[in-house]
Structure formats: C-alpha cells, structure tokens
C-alpha cells in the first residue's frame, strides 16, 4: 500500500506552495525569473559585491543555477561581475540593477516586514521556533533517506 500524506502535511504543503506561487507571480511581474529575483534579494541581504557561491548557499541552489541566471542578468545590464580569489566572482548592481531593486525588491521586503509586524511578538517567536524545529527534523530525516537511497544505488551498481 502506498503511503499517503496526513491532512496536516497536505495543509502545510498547500500553504507553502501558495506562498511560493505568490513569489513566482511577483518575479514574473518584475520581468525576472524566480532565480533572478532571488539573486537580487540575496544581494540586498548579503551586500553589494557578494559572491555567487554565497547566494547559492543562501538559497541552497546549485552554483550552475546561480551562474546561469547571473549571465542572463549581466546581459540585461543589471549586474556586473568582478573576479575575486580563485574562481570567485563578486556581483555588483549596475545603475539599472539598482533602479530595479528600488522599484521591486525593496517594496517586497517592506511587504514581508509588514506581514511579520502584523503578528504579535509571541506569534513571531513561536512561528520561527516551530519552523526551525521542522527544518531541523526535516534535514535529519531527509539526510537519512538520501543515505539509504545512495546505499541502494551502490548495491544496484554492484550487482
């Protein structure tokens, strides 16, 4: 018998996807891919001149995903790259990129802050505590699953 999601897990997935879809729609309205919007957002959080690898870690994306989106953004004149140590590349907003951030990313950050401000301090603390707990357990359990899958793949390759 195939396992089914419990009703609480289905509700969590539905809510998570609803937020994810809204961010996708916002990126589309900005004329950017989801990844490009997230790169601009991360550059605000991490600071101008941050590294592509820092953004990849920030969002748990592959370096290739970030690199591909950065190339498109560079062609559009939103970013410029400067070499760092080794293969590291520092990202800098161009004046056009800065204008885009001011028109799109800053208002989104203001909106997100207003969402949290609409919650009481106790609700915010409990929300973050619960999400952290979920992520910690998820990472441990998904790590176990990945390990098991790798073992099964190795067994299959050796037979």
mmCIF file of the C-alpha atoms, coordinates in Angstrom:
data_MODEL
# 
_entry.id   MODEL 
# 
loop_
_atom_site.group_PDB 
_atom_site.id 
_atom_site.type_symbol 
_atom_site.label_atom_id 
_atom_site.label_alt_id 
_atom_site.label_comp_id 
_atom_site.label_asym_id 
_atom_site.label_entity_id 
_atom_site.label_seq_id 
_atom_site.pdbx_PDB_ins_code 
_atom_site.Cartn_x 
_atom_site.Cartn_y 
_atom_site.Cartn_z 
_atom_site.occupancy 
_atom_site.B_iso_or_equiv 
_atom_site.pdbx_formal_charge 
_atom_site.auth_seq_id 
_atom_site.auth_comp_id 
_atom_site.auth_asym_id 
_atom_site.auth_atom_id 
_atom_site.pdbx_PDB_model_num 
ATOM 1   C CA . UNK A 1 1   ? 0.000  0.000  0.000   1.00 0.00 ? 1   UNK A CA 1 
ATOM 2   C CA . UNK A 1 2   ? 1.327  3.419  -0.960  1.00 0.00 ? 2   UNK A CA 1 
ATOM 3   C CA . UNK A 1 3   ? 1.793  5.927  1.869   1.00 0.00 ? 3   UNK A CA 1 
ATOM 4   C CA . UNK A 1 4   ? -0.492 8.975  1.866   1.00 0.00 ? 4   UNK A CA 1 
ATOM 5   C CA . UNK A 1 5   ? 0.132  12.377 3.340   1.00 0.00 ? 5   UNK A CA 1 
ATOM 6   C CA . UNK A 1 6   ? -1.696 13.146 6.529   1.00 0.00 ? 6   UNK A CA 1 
ATOM 7   C CA . UNK A 1 7   ? -4.167 16.018 6.468   1.00 0.00 ? 7   UNK A CA 1 
ATOM 8   C CA . UNK A 1 8   ? -1.796 18.318 8.394   1.00 0.00 ? 8   UNK A CA 1 
ATOM 9   C CA . UNK A 1 9   ? 1.040  17.616 5.955   1.00 0.00 ? 9   UNK A CA 1 
ATOM 10  C CA . UNK A 1 10  ? -1.269 18.274 2.993   1.00 0.00 ? 10  UNK A CA 1 
ATOM 11  C CA . UNK A 1 11  ? -2.293 21.598 4.564   1.00 0.00 ? 11  UNK A CA 1 
ATOM 12  C CA . UNK A 1 12  ? 1.360  22.537 5.178   1.00 0.00 ? 12  UNK A CA 1 
ATOM 13  C CA . UNK A 1 13  ? 2.237  21.694 1.553   1.00 0.00 ? 13  UNK A CA 1 
ATOM 14  C CA . UNK A 1 14  ? -0.740 23.674 0.261   1.00 0.00 ? 14  UNK A CA 1 
ATOM 15  C CA . UNK A 1 15  ? 0.173  26.739 2.320   1.00 0.00 ? 15  UNK A CA 1 
ATOM 16  C CA . UNK A 1 16  ? 3.842  26.529 1.409   1.00 0.00 ? 16  UNK A CA 1 
ATOM 17  C CA . UNK A 1 17  ? 3.002  26.244 -2.305  1.00 0.00 ? 17  UNK A CA 1 
ATOM 18  C CA . UNK A 1 18  ? 0.612  29.187 -2.043  1.00 0.00 ? 18  UNK A CA 1 
ATOM 19  C CA . UNK A 1 19  ? 3.423  31.427 -0.766  1.00 0.00 ? 19  UNK A CA 1 
ATOM 20  C CA . UNK A 1 20  ? 5.847  30.011 -3.337  1.00 0.00 ? 20  UNK A CA 1 
ATOM 21  C CA . UNK A 1 21  ? 3.341  30.741 -6.140  1.00 0.00 ? 21  UNK A CA 1 
ATOM 22  C CA . UNK A 1 22  ? 2.906  34.324 -4.963  1.00 0.00 ? 22  UNK A CA 1 
ATOM 23  C CA . UNK A 1 23  ? 6.676  34.901 -5.032  1.00 0.00 ? 23  UNK A CA 1 
ATOM 24  C CA . UNK A 1 24  ? 6.716  33.393 -8.536  1.00 0.00 ? 24  UNK A CA 1 
ATOM 25  C CA . UNK A 1 25  ? 3.982  35.810 -9.642  1.00 0.00 ? 25  UNK A CA 1 
ATOM 26  C CA . UNK A 1 26  ? 5.893  38.741 -8.151  1.00 0.00 ? 26  UNK A CA 1 
ATOM 27  C CA . UNK A 1 27  ? 9.039  37.712 -10.051 1.00 0.00 ? 27  UNK A CA 1 
ATOM 28  C CA . UNK A 1 28  ? 7.044  37.491 -13.280 1.00 0.00 ? 28  UNK A CA 1 
ATOM 29  C CA . UNK A 1 29  ? 5.622  40.996 -12.715 1.00 0.00 ? 29  UNK A CA 1 
ATOM 30  C CA . UNK A 1 30  ? 9.195  42.227 -12.214 1.00 0.00 ? 30  UNK A CA 1 
ATOM 31  C CA . UNK A 1 31  ? 10.113 40.683 -15.561 1.00 0.00 ? 31  UNK A CA 1 
ATOM 32  C CA . UNK A 1 32  ? 12.554 38.300 -13.900 1.00 0.00 ? 32  UNK A CA 1 
ATOM 33  C CA . UNK A 1 33  ? 12.914 34.584 -13.455 1.00 0.00 ? 33  UNK A CA 1 
ATOM 34  C CA . UNK A 1 34  ? 12.392 33.304 -9.916  1.00 0.00 ? 34  UNK A CA 1 
ATOM 35  C CA . UNK A 1 35  ? 16.146 32.786 -9.598  1.00 0.00 ? 35  UNK A CA 1 
ATOM 36  C CA . UNK A 1 36  ? 16.983 36.298 -10.840 1.00 0.00 ? 36  UNK A CA 1 
ATOM 37  C CA . UNK A 1 37  ? 14.561 37.825 -8.325  1.00 0.00 ? 37  UNK A CA 1 
ATOM 38  C CA . UNK A 1 38  ? 16.117 35.762 -5.553  1.00 0.00 ? 38  UNK A CA 1 
ATOM 39  C CA . UNK A 1 39  ? 19.620 36.808 -6.610  1.00 0.00 ? 39  UNK A CA 1 
ATOM 40  C CA . UNK A 1 40  ? 18.664 40.484 -6.334  1.00 0.00 ? 40  UNK A CA 1 
ATOM 41  C CA . UNK A 1 41  ? 17.008 39.828 -2.970  1.00 0.00 ? 41  UNK A CA 1 
ATOM 42  C CA . UNK A 1 42  ? 20.102 37.983 -1.713  1.00 0.00 ? 42  UNK A CA 1 
ATOM 43  C CA . UNK A 1 43  ? 22.359 40.798 -2.896  1.00 0.00 ? 43  UNK A CA 1 
ATOM 44  C CA . UNK A 1 44  ? 20.410 43.179 -0.656  1.00 0.00 ? 44  UNK A CA 1 
ATOM 45  C CA . UNK A 1 45  ? 20.741 40.808 2.292   1.00 0.00 ? 45  UNK A CA 1 
ATOM 46  C CA . UNK A 1 46  ? 24.376 39.810 1.673   1.00 0.00 ? 46  UNK A CA 1 
ATOM 47  C CA . UNK A 1 47  ? 25.573 43.170 0.355   1.00 0.00 ? 47  UNK A CA 1 
ATOM 48  C CA . UNK A 1 48  ? 26.835 44.512 -2.941  1.00 0.00 ? 48  UNK A CA 1 
ATOM 49  C CA . UNK A 1 49  ? 29.929 42.596 -4.012  1.00 0.00 ? 49  UNK A CA 1 
ATOM 50  C CA . UNK A 1 50  ? 28.746 39.318 -2.547  1.00 0.00 ? 50  UNK A CA 1 
ATOM 51  C CA . UNK A 1 51  ? 29.905 36.102 -4.179  1.00 0.00 ? 51  UNK A CA 1 
ATOM 52  C CA . UNK A 1 52  ? 27.857 33.862 -6.439  1.00 0.00 ? 52  UNK A CA 1 
ATOM 53  C CA . UNK A 1 53  ? 28.743 30.964 -4.133  1.00 0.00 ? 53  UNK A CA 1 
ATOM 54  C CA . UNK A 1 54  ? 27.290 32.865 -1.148  1.00 0.00 ? 54  UNK A CA 1 
ATOM 55  C CA . UNK A 1 55  ? 23.993 33.270 -2.995  1.00 0.00 ? 55  UNK A CA 1 
ATOM 56  C CA . UNK A 1 56  ? 23.994 29.586 -3.950  1.00 0.00 ? 56  UNK A CA 1 
ATOM 57  C CA . UNK A 1 57  ? 24.448 28.673 -0.274  1.00 0.00 ? 57  UNK A CA 1 
ATOM 58  C CA . UNK A 1 58  ? 21.850 31.264 0.842   1.00 0.00 ? 58  UNK A CA 1 
ATOM 59  C CA . UNK A 1 59  ? 19.147 29.614 -1.289  1.00 0.00 ? 59  UNK A CA 1 
ATOM 60  C CA . UNK A 1 60  ? 20.561 26.079 -1.373  1.00 0.00 ? 60  UNK A CA 1 
ATOM 61  C CA . UNK A 1 61  ? 20.822 26.307 -5.162  1.00 0.00 ? 61  UNK A CA 1 
ATOM 62  C CA . UNK A 1 62  ? 23.492 24.734 -7.309  1.00 0.00 ? 62  UNK A CA 1 
ATOM 63  C CA . UNK A 1 63  ? 26.301 27.026 -8.424  1.00 0.00 ? 63  UNK A CA 1 
ATOM 64  C CA . UNK A 1 64  ? 25.254 26.310 -12.017 1.00 0.00 ? 64  UNK A CA 1 
ATOM 65  C CA . UNK A 1 65  ? 21.706 27.602 -11.419 1.00 0.00 ? 65  UNK A CA 1 
ATOM 66  C CA . UNK A 1 66  ? 23.027 30.864 -9.982  1.00 0.00 ? 66  UNK A CA 1 
ATOM 67  C CA . UNK A 1 67  ? 25.708 31.214 -12.642 1.00 0.00 ? 67  UNK A CA 1 
ATOM 68  C CA . UNK A 1 68  ? 23.194 30.728 -15.450 1.00 0.00 ? 68  UNK A CA 1 
ATOM 69  C CA . UNK A 1 69  ? 20.813 33.371 -14.057 1.00 0.00 ? 69  UNK A CA 1 
ATOM 70  C CA . UNK A 1 70  ? 23.707 35.763 -13.394 1.00 0.00 ? 70  UNK A CA 1 
ATOM 71  C CA . UNK A 1 71  ? 24.815 35.516 -17.035 1.00 0.00 ? 71  UNK A CA 1 
ATOM 72  C CA . UNK A 1 72  ? 21.319 36.485 -18.208 1.00 0.00 ? 72  UNK A CA 1 
ATOM 73  C CA . UNK A 1 73  ? 21.193 39.372 -15.733 1.00 0.00 ? 73  UNK A CA 1 
ATOM 74  C CA . UNK A 1 74  ? 24.632 40.544 -16.822 1.00 0.00 ? 74  UNK A CA 1 
ATOM 75  C CA . UNK A 1 75  ? 23.492 40.538 -20.482 1.00 0.00 ? 75  UNK A CA 1 
ATOM 76  C CA . UNK A 1 76  ? 20.442 42.602 -19.448 1.00 0.00 ? 76  UNK A CA 1 
ATOM 77  C CA . UNK A 1 77  ? 22.758 45.147 -17.832 1.00 0.00 ? 77  UNK A CA 1 
ATOM 78  C CA . UNK A 1 78  ? 21.554 44.536 -14.261 1.00 0.00 ? 78  UNK A CA 1 
ATOM 79  C CA . UNK A 1 79  ? 24.804 43.139 -12.844 1.00 0.00 ? 79  UNK A CA 1 
ATOM 80  C CA . UNK A 1 80  ? 28.493 43.324 -13.399 1.00 0.00 ? 80  UNK A CA 1 
ATOM 81  C CA . UNK A 1 81  ? 30.995 40.750 -12.219 1.00 0.00 ? 81  UNK A CA 1 
ATOM 82  C CA . UNK A 1 82  ? 34.421 41.289 -10.739 1.00 0.00 ? 82  UNK A CA 1 
ATOM 83  C CA . UNK A 1 83  ? 36.899 38.480 -10.164 1.00 0.00 ? 83  UNK A CA 1 
ATOM 84  C CA . UNK A 1 84  ? 37.776 37.562 -6.602  1.00 0.00 ? 84  UNK A CA 1 
ATOM 85  C CA . UNK A 1 85  ? 40.087 34.880 -5.228  1.00 0.00 ? 85  UNK A CA 1 
ATOM 86  C CA . UNK A 1 86  ? 40.451 31.872 -7.484  1.00 0.00 ? 86  UNK A CA 1 
ATOM 87  C CA . UNK A 1 87  ? 37.254 31.346 -9.429  1.00 0.00 ? 87  UNK A CA 1 
ATOM 88  C CA . UNK A 1 88  ? 35.132 33.504 -7.112  1.00 0.00 ? 88  UNK A CA 1 
ATOM 89  C CA . UNK A 1 89  ? 33.084 36.195 -8.805  1.00 0.00 ? 89  UNK A CA 1 
ATOM 90  C CA . UNK A 1 90  ? 31.771 39.239 -6.947  1.00 0.00 ? 90  UNK A CA 1 
ATOM 91  C CA . UNK A 1 91  ? 28.380 40.549 -8.051  1.00 0.00 ? 91  UNK A CA 1 
ATOM 92  C CA . UNK A 1 92  ? 27.673 44.260 -8.251  1.00 0.00 ? 92  UNK A CA 1 
ATOM 93  C CA . UNK A 1 93  ? 24.476 46.002 -9.225  1.00 0.00 ? 93  UNK A CA 1 
ATOM 94  C CA . UNK A 1 94  ? 24.663 48.336 -12.189 1.00 0.00 ? 94  UNK A CA 1 
ATOM 95  C CA . UNK A 1 95  ? 22.678 51.590 -12.024 1.00 0.00 ? 95  UNK A CA 1 
ATOM 96  C CA . UNK A 1 96  ? 19.867 49.797 -13.936 1.00 0.00 ? 96  UNK A CA 1 
ATOM 97  C CA . UNK A 1 97  ? 20.044 46.912 -11.455 1.00 0.00 ? 97  UNK A CA 1 
ATOM 98  C CA . UNK A 1 98  ? 19.886 49.324 -8.526  1.00 0.00 ? 98  UNK A CA 1 
ATOM 99  C CA . UNK A 1 99  ? 16.824 51.025 -10.032 1.00 0.00 ? 99  UNK A CA 1 
ATOM 100 C CA . UNK A 1 100 ? 15.158 47.627 -10.473 1.00 0.00 ? 100 UNK A CA 1 
ATOM 101 C CA . UNK A 1 101 ? 15.919 46.717 -6.846  1.00 0.00 ? 101 UNK A CA 1 
ATOM 102 C CA . UNK A 1 102 ? 14.465 50.005 -5.601  1.00 0.00 ? 102 UNK A CA 1 
ATOM 103 C CA . UNK A 1 103 ? 11.321 49.514 -7.680  1.00 0.00 ? 103 UNK A CA 1 
ATOM 104 C CA . UNK A 1 104 ? 10.777 45.821 -6.881  1.00 0.00 ? 104 UNK A CA 1 
ATOM 105 C CA . UNK A 1 105 ? 12.865 44.213 -4.140  1.00 0.00 ? 105 UNK A CA 1 
ATOM 106 C CA . UNK A 1 106 ? 12.647 46.997 -1.545  1.00 0.00 ? 106 UNK A CA 1 
ATOM 107 C CA . UNK A 1 107 ? 8.834  47.094 -1.738  1.00 0.00 ? 107 UNK A CA 1 
ATOM 108 C CA . UNK A 1 108 ? 8.771  43.295 -1.386  1.00 0.00 ? 108 UNK A CA 1 
ATOM 109 C CA . UNK A 1 109 ? 10.978 43.479 1.719   1.00 0.00 ? 109 UNK A CA 1 
ATOM 110 C CA . UNK A 1 110 ? 8.679  46.183 3.134   1.00 0.00 ? 110 UNK A CA 1 
ATOM 111 C CA . UNK A 1 111 ? 5.682  43.914 2.471   1.00 0.00 ? 111 UNK A CA 1 
ATOM 112 C CA . UNK A 1 112 ? 7.378  40.959 4.194   1.00 0.00 ? 112 UNK A CA 1 
ATOM 113 C CA . UNK A 1 113 ? 8.254  43.116 7.195   1.00 0.00 ? 113 UNK A CA 1 
ATOM 114 C CA . UNK A 1 114 ? 4.645  44.290 7.413   1.00 0.00 ? 114 UNK A CA 1 
ATOM 115 C CA . UNK A 1 115 ? 3.480  40.648 7.420   1.00 0.00 ? 115 UNK A CA 1 
ATOM 116 C CA . UNK A 1 116 ? 5.651  39.913 10.441  1.00 0.00 ? 116 UNK A CA 1 
ATOM 117 C CA . UNK A 1 117 ? 4.661  43.193 12.081  1.00 0.00 ? 117 UNK A CA 1 
ATOM 118 C CA . UNK A 1 118 ? 1.009  42.155 11.816  1.00 0.00 ? 118 UNK A CA 1 
ATOM 119 C CA . UNK A 1 119 ? 1.818  39.222 14.103  1.00 0.00 ? 119 UNK A CA 1 
ATOM 120 C CA . UNK A 1 120 ? 2.408  39.667 17.816  1.00 0.00 ? 120 UNK A CA 1 
ATOM 121 C CA . UNK A 1 121 ? 5.965  39.233 19.115  1.00 0.00 ? 121 UNK A CA 1 
ATOM 122 C CA . UNK A 1 122 ? 4.876  35.953 20.719  1.00 0.00 ? 122 UNK A CA 1 
ATOM 123 C CA . UNK A 1 123 ? 3.395  34.705 17.422  1.00 0.00 ? 123 UNK A CA 1 
ATOM 124 C CA . UNK A 1 124 ? 6.602  35.597 15.559  1.00 0.00 ? 124 UNK A CA 1 
ATOM 125 C CA . UNK A 1 125 ? 8.795  33.808 18.104  1.00 0.00 ? 125 UNK A CA 1 
ATOM 126 C CA . UNK A 1 126 ? 6.552  30.722 18.098  1.00 0.00 ? 126 UNK A CA 1 
ATOM 127 C CA . UNK A 1 127 ? 6.346  30.702 14.295  1.00 0.00 ? 127 UNK A CA 1 
ATOM 128 C CA . UNK A 1 128 ? 10.135 30.854 13.931  1.00 0.00 ? 128 UNK A CA 1 
ATOM 129 C CA . UNK A 1 129 ? 10.704 28.301 16.702  1.00 0.00 ? 129 UNK A CA 1 
ATOM 130 C CA . UNK A 1 130 ? 8.308  25.870 15.054  1.00 0.00 ? 130 UNK A CA 1 
ATOM 131 C CA . UNK A 1 131 ? 9.700  26.370 11.545  1.00 0.00 ? 131 UNK A CA 1 
ATOM 132 C CA . UNK A 1 132 ? 13.273 25.913 12.842  1.00 0.00 ? 132 UNK A CA 1 
ATOM 133 C CA . UNK A 1 133 ? 12.223 22.692 14.553  1.00 0.00 ? 133 UNK A CA 1 
ATOM 134 C CA . UNK A 1 134 ? 10.524 21.457 11.377  1.00 0.00 ? 134 UNK A CA 1 
ATOM 135 C CA . UNK A 1 135 ? 13.606 22.272 9.271   1.00 0.00 ? 135 UNK A CA 1 
ATOM 136 C CA . UNK A 1 136 ? 15.963 20.576 11.751  1.00 0.00 ? 136 UNK A CA 1 
ATOM 137 C CA . UNK A 1 137 ? 13.879 17.393 11.784  1.00 0.00 ? 137 UNK A CA 1 
ATOM 138 C CA . UNK A 1 138 ? 13.366 17.556 8.001   1.00 0.00 ? 138 UNK A CA 1 
ATOM 139 C CA . UNK A 1 139 ? 17.111 17.879 7.374   1.00 0.00 ? 139 UNK A CA 1 
ATOM 140 C CA . UNK A 1 140 ? 17.884 14.918 9.638   1.00 0.00 ? 140 UNK A CA 1 
ATOM 141 C CA . UNK A 1 141 ? 15.169 12.668 8.169   1.00 0.00 ? 141 UNK A CA 1 
ATOM 142 C CA . UNK A 1 142 ? 15.881 13.666 4.557   1.00 0.00 ? 142 UNK A CA 1 
ATOM 143 C CA . UNK A 1 143 ? 19.592 13.036 5.185   1.00 0.00 ? 143 UNK A CA 1 
ATOM 144 C CA . UNK A 1 144 ? 18.730 9.526  6.364   1.00 0.00 ? 144 UNK A CA 1 
ATOM 145 C CA . UNK A 1 145 ? 16.609 8.992  3.242   1.00 0.00 ? 145 UNK A CA 1 
ATOM 146 C CA . UNK A 1 146 ? 19.376 10.265 0.942   1.00 0.00 ? 146 UNK A CA 1 
ATOM 147 C CA . UNK A 1 147 ? 21.890 7.979  2.645   1.00 0.00 ? 147 UNK A CA 1 
ATOM 148 C CA . UNK A 1 148 ? 19.563 4.997  2.223   1.00 0.00 ? 148 UNK A CA 1 
ATOM 149 C CA . UNK A 1 149 ? 18.996 5.847  -1.442  1.00 0.00 ? 149 UNK A CA 1 
ATOM 150 C CA . UNK A 1 150 ? 22.757 6.134  -2.045  1.00 0.00 ? 150 UNK A CA 1 
ATOM 151 C CA . UNK A 1 151 ? 23.304 2.731  -0.428  1.00 0.00 ? 151 UNK A CA 1 
ATOM 152 C CA . UNK A 1 152 ? 20.597 1.190  -2.617  1.00 0.00 ? 152 UNK A CA 1 
ATOM 153 C CA . UNK A 1 153 ? 22.111 2.788  -5.721  1.00 0.00 ? 153 UNK A CA 1 
ATOM 154 C CA . UNK A 1 154 ? 25.547 1.398  -4.809  1.00 0.00 ? 154 UNK A CA 1 
ATOM 155 C CA . UNK A 1 155 ? 24.067 -2.076 -4.213  1.00 0.00 ? 155 UNK A CA 1 
ATOM 156 C CA . UNK A 1 156 ? 22.329 -1.947 -7.592  1.00 0.00 ? 156 UNK A CA 1 
ATOM 157 C CA . UNK A 1 157 ? 25.537 -0.885 -9.325  1.00 0.00 ? 157 UNK A CA 1 
ATOM 158 C CA . UNK A 1 158 ? 27.484 -3.736 -7.708  1.00 0.00 ? 158 UNK A CA 1 
ATOM 159 C CA . UNK A 1 159 ? 25.063 -6.483 -8.755  1.00 0.00 ? 159 UNK A CA 1 
# 
